[in-house]
Amino acid sequence: MIYLRILYNAIVSDWIFFLQWNIFHIRSIQLHHNGGTGKHIIILGLDSMLLTVDVGNSHTVSGVFQGDRMLANWRLKSDRDRTADELAIRYHSLFQMADIKPENISGFIVSSVVPTLETAWLAYADKYYARQLRCKPLAVSHLTDTGISVATENPAEVGADRIVNAVAAWEMYRDSLIVIDFGTAITFDCVNGKREYVGGTIHPGIGISLDALAGRTAKLPRVDIDTIPEDKIGRTTSSAIHSGMLYGFGGLVDRMVDILSRELEPERERIHTVATGGMAHLIEPFTRTIDVINPQLTLQGLRLIHDKNCNS
């Protein structure tokens, strides 16, 4: 009996050691040369993370995923003169504040509508993460395998962010849908039931519309529109701009969703509509056609595309 108890304790001790070793030592990503071929076999640890970056004209939104869980995300101004080293200084500081270890980044993907910043981000990923990435840094374009076909006349001119949003929204509904992105411009992107991105519409954004009113007129002020107007009929210049912006853009959304829905699915009253972007929450109360707001839609789409290209 004593012998069996000693044997049992030894087996339990070995299992505990094995689990602890896996948890605390296999976490980091280990790279091994496969003979003389130069190829790498990558053993992914429990702390393996993906850095996703969406570069817009005004802001850059980024996030770190562990599996399908977002650990942290940031929204910073897009500085077109940033270098790879400047990005490293800024983002490694953000990682430190979020308790994220750069050595655990095993994947990188970027979508960008600013070519110079796409180049800088790829250089950053290549310089600081190349030895630990499980596949090359990925920049989304119309040529990327996303699972969505770009069925427009000129696929090369479609913004990467619009394709990424379509991928994420399709994953939500797997049906015909419209994505509205409230960015520097407001874009409506349409995906049909055949999983094809078929195009959309582009409109001046809320911010640049306010800037145009203040900058191109002598007396109209720059107005803060973060609150709901007390009256629809503005009784001052500021309140007139305030009401006009919120109710006007809300009306724009409803009208465009109605028109695009009828063209996409003539026999259906309306199709699924997903909104994203920094100002989506401002306009949603003034519409009747937005089904859901997903602030992280683009980053989630980037994760899906990276998984498709690097996990298969």
C-alpha positions in Angstrom: 0.0 0.0 0.0 2.8 2.4 0.9 4.5 1.5 -2.4 1.4 2.3 -4.4 1.0 5.6 -2.5 4.6 6.6 -3.4 4.0 5.6 -7.0 0.7 7.7 -7.1 2.4 10.7 -5.6 5.3 10.4 -8.1 2.9 10.3 -11.1 0.9 13.3 -9.8 4.1 15.2 -9.2 5.2 14.5 -12.8 1.9 15.7 -14.2 2.0 18.9 -12.2 5.6 19.5 -13.4 4.5 18.8 -17.0 1.6 21.3 -16.9 3.7 24.0 -15.2 6.4 23.5 -17.8 3.9 24.0 -20.6 2.3 27.0 -19.0 5.5 28.8 -18.0 8.0 27.8 -20.6 6.3 27.0 -23.9 4.6 30.4 -23.8 7.3 32.1 -25.8 7.5 31.4 -29.5 10.4 29.2 -30.4 12.0 29.2 -33.9 14.0 26.2 -35.1 15.8 25.9 -38.4 14.6 22.9 -40.4 17.9 21.4 -41.5 19.6 23.6 -44.1 16.5 24.6 -45.9 16.2 28.0 -44.2 12.5 27.2 -43.3 11.2 27.6 -39.8 9.1 25.4 -37.7 7.1 27.6 -35.3 5.9 26.3 -32.0 3.1 28.6 -30.9 2.8 29.2 -27.2 -0.1 30.1 -24.9 0.8 33.8 -25.1 0.8 34.0 -28.9 -0.7 37.3 -30.0 -1.7 39.1 -33.2 -1.2 42.8 -33.8 -3.9 44.3 -36.1 -3.6 47.8 -37.6 -6.1 49.9 -39.6 -4.6 53.1 -41.0 -7.2 55.7 -42.0 -6.7 59.2 -43.3 -7.4 60.8 -39.9 -6.8 58.1 -37.4 -5.0 54.8 -36.9 -6.9 52.1 -35.0 -4.9 49.1 -33.7 -5.5 46.2 -31.5 -3.9 43.1 -30.1 -5.7 39.7 -30.1 -5.0 36.5 -28.3 -7.1 34.0 -30.3 -10.4 35.7 -30.9 -10.2 37.8 -27.8 -9.1 41.4 -28.0 -6.7 42.3 -25.2 -6.3 46.0 -25.9 -6.9 48.5 -28.6 -5.9 52.1 -29.4 -7.0 55.0 -31.5 -4.3 57.5 -32.5 -3.9 60.3 -35.1 -2.4 59.2 -38.4 0.9 60.9 -38.9 2.1 60.4 -42.4 5.7 61.1 -41.5 6.1 58.4 -38.9 9.0 56.0 -39.4 9.2 52.4 -38.4 11.4 53.3 -35.3 9.0 56.0 -34.2 6.1 53.5 -34.4 8.2 51.1 -32.3 8.7 53.8 -29.6 5.1 54.7 -29.5 3.5 51.2 -29.6 6.0 49.5 -27.3 5.1 52.1 -24.7 1.4 51.3 -25.3 2.2 47.6 -25.0 3.9 48.2 -21.7 0.9 50.1 -20.3 -1.4 47.3 -21.3 1.0 44.6 -19.9 1.6 43.1 -23.4 5.0 41.7 -24.1 6.3 42.5 -27.7 8.1 39.2 -27.8 4.7 37.5 -27.7 3.5 39.1 -31.0 3.5 36.2 -33.5 1.3 37.8 -36.2 0.9 41.1 -37.9 -1.6 42.5 -40.4 -2.4 46.0 -41.6 -5.0 47.6 -43.8 -4.1 51.1 -44.9 -5.5 53.9 -47.2 -2.3 55.9 -46.7 0.5 54.3 -48.8 3.4 55.9 -46.9 2.1 54.6 -43.6 1.5 51.1 -44.9 5.2 51.1 -45.9 6.2 52.3 -42.5 4.1 49.7 -40.7 5.4 46.9 -42.7 9.0 48.0 -42.1 8.2 48.2 -38.3 6.8 44.7 -38.3 9.7 43.3 -40.4 12.3 45.0 -38.2 11.0 44.3 -34.8 9.0 41.0 -35.2 10.4 39.2 -38.2 12.1 36.4 -36.2 9.0 35.6 -34.2 6.2 35.9 -36.8 4.6 32.7 -38.0 4.1 34.2 -41.5 5.3 37.4 -43.3 3.7 40.7 -42.3 0.4 40.9 -44.2 -0.9 44.1 -45.9 -4.5 43.7 -47.1 -5.3 44.5 -50.8 -7.8 43.4 -53.4 -5.4 40.5 -54.1 -5.4 39.1 -50.6 -7.3 35.9 -50.0 -10.1 37.2 -47.8 -12.9 34.8 -48.6 -14.9 37.7 -50.2 -14.7 38.2 -54.0 -14.3 41.9 -55.1 -16.7 42.1 -58.0 -16.3 45.7 -59.0 -15.1 47.2 -62.3 -11.7 48.1 -60.8 -10.9 46.0 -57.7 -7.5 47.7 -57.2 -9.2 51.0 -56.3 -11.3 49.6 -53.5 -9.9 50.7 -50.1 -8.5 47.9 -48.0 -10.6 48.9 -45.0 -13.8 48.5 -47.0 -12.8 44.9 -48.0 -11.9 44.1 -44.4 -15.2 45.5 -43.1 -17.1 43.4 -45.6 -15.3 40.3 -44.3 -16.1 40.9 -40.7 -19.8 41.8 -41.4 -20.2 38.7 -43.6 -19.0 36.6 -40.7 -21.7 38.1 -38.5 -24.7 37.5 -40.9 -23.5 35.3 -43.9 -26.1 37.0 -45.9 -26.6 40.2 -48.1 -25.6 43.2 -46.1 -24.5 46.8 -46.0 -21.6 48.2 -44.0 -21.6 51.9 -43.1 -18.2 53.3 -42.0 -18.3 56.7 -40.4 -14.8 57.9 -41.0 -13.2 60.9 -42.7 -15.6 59.9 -45.5 -18.8 58.0 -44.9 -18.8 54.8 -47.0 -21.6 52.4 -47.7 -20.3 49.0 -48.8 -22.5 46.2 -50.2 -22.1 42.5 -50.1 -24.5 40.2 -51.9 -25.7 36.7 -50.9 -23.0 35.2 -53.1 -20.3 36.5 -50.9 -19.3 39.2 -53.4 -18.3 42.7 -52.6 -20.2 44.6 -55.3 -19.4 48.2 -54.5 -21.1 51.0 -52.6 -21.2 54.8 -52.2 -18.9 57.4 -50.7 -20.0 60.7 -49.0 -18.3 63.6 -47.3 -17.8 62.7 -43.6 -19.3 64.6 -40.7 -16.0 66.1 -39.5 -14.9 67.5 -42.9 -18.5 68.8 -43.5 -18.3 70.8 -40.3 -14.8 72.0 -41.2 -16.0 73.1 -44.6 -18.9 75.1 -43.1 -16.5 76.8 -40.7 -13.6 77.3 -43.1 -15.4 78.3 -46.3 -17.9 80.7 -44.8 -17.4 84.1 -43.0 -19.8 83.7 -40.1 -20.7 80.1 -39.5 -18.9 78.7 -36.4 -17.4 75.3 -35.7 -20.0 73.5 -33.7 -19.8 70.6 -31.2 -22.5 68.0 -32.1 -21.9 65.5 -29.3 -25.3 66.1 -27.8 -28.9 65.7 -29.0 -30.4 69.0 -30.2 -33.2 70.4 -28.0 -35.2 71.3 -31.1 -35.2 70.1 -34.7 -35.8 73.7 -35.9 -32.6 75.6 -34.9 -33.3 78.9 -33.3 -29.6 80.0 -33.4 -27.0 79.6 -36.0 -25.2 77.0 -33.9 -28.3 75.0 -33.1 -29.3 75.1 -36.8 -26.0 73.5 -37.8 -26.2 71.1 -34.9 -29.7 69.9 -36.0 -28.9 69.9 -39.6 -25.8 67.7 -39.2 -27.4 65.0 -37.0 -30.8 64.8 -38.6 -29.4 65.4 -42.0 -26.8 62.6 -41.8 -29.4 60.4 -40.1 -31.7 60.9 -43.1 -28.8 60.3 -45.5 -28.2 56.9 -43.8 -31.8 55.8 -44.0 -32.2 56.9 -47.6 -29.1 55.2 -48.8 -29.9 52.0 -47.0 -33.3 51.9 -48.6 -31.9 52.5 -52.1 -29.0 50.1 -51.8 -31.2 47.4 -50.2 -33.7 47.5 -53.1 -30.9 47.1 -55.6 -29.2 44.3 -53.7 -32.3 42.4 -52.8 -35.3 43.7 -54.7 -37.7 41.2 -53.1 -36.7 42.1 -49.5 -37.8 45.1 -47.7 -34.4 45.8 -46.1 -31.1 43.9 -45.5 -28.8 43.7 -42.6 -26.9 46.9 -41.9 -23.8 47.2 -39.7 -22.2 50.5 -38.7 -18.7 51.2 -37.5 -16.3 54.2 -37.3 -15.7 56.9 -34.7 -18.9 58.8 -35.3 -21.4 56.0 -35.7 -22.7 56.4 -32.2 -23.6 60.1 -32.9 -25.8 59.3 -35.9 -27.4 56.0 -34.8 -30.1 57.7 -32.7 -31.2 59.7 -35.7 -31.7 56.7 -38.0 -34.1 53.8 -38.3 -32.0 51.4 -40.4 -28.8 50.7 -38.5 -29.1 47.2 -36.9 -25.9 47.1 -34.9 -22.8 49.3 -34.2 -19.6 47.4 -34.0 -16.7 49.8 -33.2 -14.1 47.0 -33.6 -15.4 45.7 -36.9 -12.3 46.5 -38.9 -9.9 44.9 -36.4 -12.1 41.8 -36.2 -12.0 41.6 -40.0 -8.2 41.9 -40.0 -8.0 39.0 -37.5 -10.2 36.8 -39.7 -8.1 37.5 -42.8 -4.9 36.9 -40.9 -6.3 33.6 -39.6 -7.3 32.6 -43.1 -3.9 33.3 -44.6 -1.6 32.2 -41.8 -3.4 29.4 -40.0 -4.2 27.2 -42.9 
